[in-house]
Amino acid sequence: MALWKIRQPIPRGLALGLQVGVWVALLGLWELVVKLHLLPVMSLPDPLNVAKALALLVSDSSLATNIALSWWRIFQAFAIAVAVAIPLGIVMGSFGVVGAFFSPLVAFMRAVPITAFLPALIGLFGIEEGMKIAFLLIGMVPYLISIVVEECEKVPDEILETAATLGANRTQVLALLFRASLPAVFGAFIILYDIGWTYVILAEIVNAKMGVGAMIETARKVLDFDRVYAGIIVIGLATFLFRSLLRLAHRRLFPYRVG
C-alpha cells in the first residue's frame, strides 16, 4: 500500500484522525484496565474521577499561580542558559583550543543524570529558589552548548572565507556564525523548554510549596491520586501550549526553514 511506503506523506485528514485516535485508544485501554481491576485502584484511578478532579483543578484559582510560578522558574533558567551557552558555544565552535578545553566538561555534564546533582545542590544552595534555578541550569546549559557548537561547525568554511575576503574582522565573522546558526539554535529552544518543564517538576518536589510539581506532590502525600493524574494532564497541556507558541515564533522568524 502507498501508505506504508517509506517517508510517504499521508493526507492531512488521516493524520489528524490518527492523532486523535491514539488518545481515544489510550483512554479506552485505561478504562479497560480499571474495569478489569488489573491494577490497584490507588495506582491507576478511574478516568471519570480524574476528569472530575481536573475540572475542580481548573476551577481552582491557585492553578494559574502554580503554572505561572513554574513557568517563571523555567524562564529564569532559560534566560541564563541562553546568555551563557550561546556565546560560549560559538567560541567553542570557532576556536579549537577553547573547544578542546571545555568539551570534556560539557560531555561530563550531559552524561551524568541530573538527579545525581540534587543532593549537592541542596547542600550548596539550600532548598529555596536558588537550588531550583541551578538544578534547571545543569540540565539546560550543557544541552544548548552542544547544539550551538554543532551548528557553528556546520557553517561552510567558504562562507567564512568569503566574509574575511570582503574585509570582515574576527568579531564580524563570529557574528556571522551566530546569525547562520540562529535558526537551528532557536529551534533547540523548543526542546530546551521541554527540558525545563521536565526538571522543574523534580525541583519543586523539594520543599514543595508552590508550583505545578509542588501541587502534584501535595496531592500524592494525601493519596489523592485523582488529583495527581489531573496534575499530570495540566503539565502536558501547559507544555504543549508553550511549545506551540515557540513553534509559531520559529515559523514567523525563520519562514525559510523547513519544519
C-alpha positions in Angstrom: 0.0 0.0 0.0 1.1 3.6 -0.7 0.6 4.5 3.0 3.3 2.0 4.0 5.9 3.4 1.6 8.9 4.8 3.4 8.6 8.5 4.0 5.3 8.6 2.1 3.3 11.7 3.2 -0.3 11.0 4.3 -3.4 13.1 3.9 -3.9 15.8 6.5 -7.3 14.4 7.4 -5.9 11.0 8.0 -3.0 12.4 10.1 -5.5 14.3 12.3 -7.6 11.3 12.7 -4.7 9.1 13.8 -3.5 11.8 16.2 -6.9 11.9 17.8 -7.3 8.1 17.6 -4.2 7.4 19.7 -5.7 9.3 22.6 -9.1 7.6 22.2 -7.3 4.2 22.2 -5.2 5.2 25.3 -8.3 6.3 27.1 -10.1 3.1 26.2 -7.2 1.0 27.4 -7.1 2.9 30.6 -10.8 2.4 31.2 -10.5 -1.3 30.4 -7.6 -1.8 32.8 -9.6 -0.1 35.6 -12.8 -2.0 34.9 -11.0 -5.4 34.9 -9.1 -4.4 38.2 -5.8 -5.3 36.6 -4.0 -2.7 38.8 -4.6 -1.4 42.3 -7.2 1.4 42.5 -4.6 3.7 44.1 -2.1 3.3 41.3 -4.5 3.9 38.5 -7.7 5.8 39.3 -10.8 5.8 37.2 -10.6 8.2 34.2 -14.0 9.7 35.1 -12.7 10.5 38.6 -9.6 12.1 37.1 -11.8 14.1 34.8 -13.8 15.4 37.8 -10.5 16.2 39.6 -9.3 18.0 36.5 -12.5 20.1 36.4 -12.0 21.0 40.1 -8.4 21.8 39.5 -9.1 24.1 36.6 -11.7 26.0 38.6 -9.2 26.4 41.4 -7.7 29.9 41.4 -4.4 28.6 42.7 -3.8 26.6 39.4 -2.9 29.7 37.4 -0.5 30.8 40.2 1.2 27.4 40.3 1.6 27.3 36.5 2.9 30.9 36.4 5.4 30.2 39.1 6.7 27.0 37.4 7.0 28.9 34.1 8.8 31.8 35.8 11.4 29.4 37.2 11.9 27.8 33.8 12.1 31.3 32.1 14.8 32.5 34.6 16.9 29.4 34.0 16.2 29.6 30.2 17.4 33.2 30.0 20.6 32.5 32.0 21.3 29.4 29.9 20.9 31.4 26.6 23.2 34.1 27.9 25.9 31.6 28.9 25.6 28.8 26.3 25.3 30.8 23.1 28.5 32.9 23.4 30.4 30.0 24.9 29.1 27.6 22.2 30.1 30.0 19.4 33.6 30.4 20.8 34.0 26.7 21.3 32.8 26.0 17.7 35.1 28.7 16.3 38.4 28.1 18.2 39.7 24.6 18.6 41.7 25.5 21.7 38.5 26.7 23.5 36.5 23.7 22.3 39.2 21.3 23.5 39.3 22.9 26.9 35.5 22.9 27.6 34.3 19.9 25.7 35.2 17.3 28.4 33.3 19.3 31.0 30.2 19.7 28.7 30.3 16.0 27.8 30.6 15.0 31.5 27.6 17.3 32.5 25.5 15.8 29.7 26.4 12.2 30.7 25.7 12.4 34.4 21.9 12.1 35.3 20.8 15.5 36.5 19.1 13.9 39.6 22.6 13.0 40.8 23.3 16.7 41.4 20.2 17.3 43.5 21.8 16.4 46.9 24.9 18.5 46.2 22.8 21.5 45.0 20.7 21.3 48.2 24.0 21.4 50.2 25.2 24.4 48.1 22.0 26.5 47.8 19.6 25.1 50.4 16.1 24.2 49.4 14.8 27.6 48.2 14.7 29.2 44.7 18.5 29.2 44.1 18.6 25.5 44.2 15.7 25.1 41.7 17.3 27.5 39.2 20.7 25.9 39.5 19.1 22.5 39.0 17.4 23.6 35.8 20.6 25.2 34.6 22.5 22.0 34.9 20.0 20.4 32.6 19.8 23.3 30.1 23.3 24.7 29.7 25.2 21.6 28.5 22.5 20.7 26.0 22.3 24.2 24.5 26.1 24.5 24.3 26.3 21.2 22.4 23.7 22.4 19.9 25.4 25.8 19.3 28.8 24.1 18.8 27.3 21.6 16.3 25.5 24.4 14.3 28.6 26.6 14.2 30.6 23.7 12.9 28.0 23.1 10.1 28.6 26.6 8.7 30.6 26.1 5.5 34.2 27.4 5.5 33.6 29.0 2.2 31.2 31.5 3.8 33.7 32.5 6.5 36.5 32.8 3.9 34.3 35.0 1.7 33.5 37.2 4.7 37.2 37.5 5.5 38.0 38.3 1.9 35.4 41.1 2.0 37.2 42.6 5.0 35.3 41.2 7.9 37.2 41.2 11.2 37.2 38.4 13.7 34.3 39.9 15.7 32.2 40.2 12.5 33.0 36.6 11.5 31.8 35.4 14.9 28.6 37.5 14.4 28.2 35.8 11.0 28.5 32.4 12.7 25.8 33.4 15.2 23.4 34.6 12.5 24.0 31.5 10.4 23.3 29.1 13.3 20.5 31.1 14.9 17.5 29.4 13.2 18.6 25.9 14.3 19.5 27.2 17.8 16.1 28.8 18.1 14.6 25.5 17.1 16.5 24.0 20.0 14.8 26.4 22.4 11.7 24.3 22.0 13.5 21.2 23.3 15.1 23.4 26.0 11.7 24.4 27.3 10.6 20.7 27.3 13.7 20.0 29.4 12.8 22.9 31.7 9.3 21.5 32.3 10.7 18.0 32.9 13.2 19.1 35.5 11.1 21.9 37.2 8.7 19.2 38.5 11.6 17.4 40.2 13.0 20.7 41.6 9.6 21.7 43.0 9.1 18.4 44.9 11.9 19.5 47.2 10.4 21.9 49.8 7.1 21.8 48.0 5.2 25.0 48.5 4.1 26.4 45.2 4.4 25.4 41.5 2.9 22.5 39.5 5.4 20.0 40.9 4.5 21.0 44.4 0.8 20.8 43.6 1.3 17.2 42.5 3.5 16.3 45.4 0.9 17.7 47.9 -1.8 15.6 46.3 0.4 12.5 46.5 1.1 13.0 50.2 -2.6 12.8 50.9 -3.1 9.9 48.5 -5.3 11.9 46.2 -4.2 10.2 43.0 -7.2 11.5 41.0 -5.6 15.0 41.5 -2.1 13.6 40.8 -3.2 12.4 37.4 -5.1 15.6 36.8 -1.9 17.5 37.6 0.0 15.4 35.0 -2.6 16.3 32.4 -2.2 20.0 33.3 1.5 19.8 32.9 1.1 18.2 29.5 -1.3 20.9 28.4 0.9 23.7 29.7 4.0 22.2 28.0 2.1 21.8 24.7 0.9 25.4 24.9 4.4 26.9 25.4 5.8 24.5 22.8 3.2 25.7 20.3 4.0 29.3 20.9 7.7 28.7 20.4 7.0 26.8 17.1 4.8 29.7 15.9 7.6 32.2 16.7 10.1 30.0 14.9 8.0 29.8 11.8 7.4 33.6 11.8 11.1 34.4 12.4 12.5 31.9 10.0 9.9 31.1 7.4 12.6 29.7 5.1 13.3 26.9 7.5 11.5 23.5 6.8 9.7 22.0 9.8 
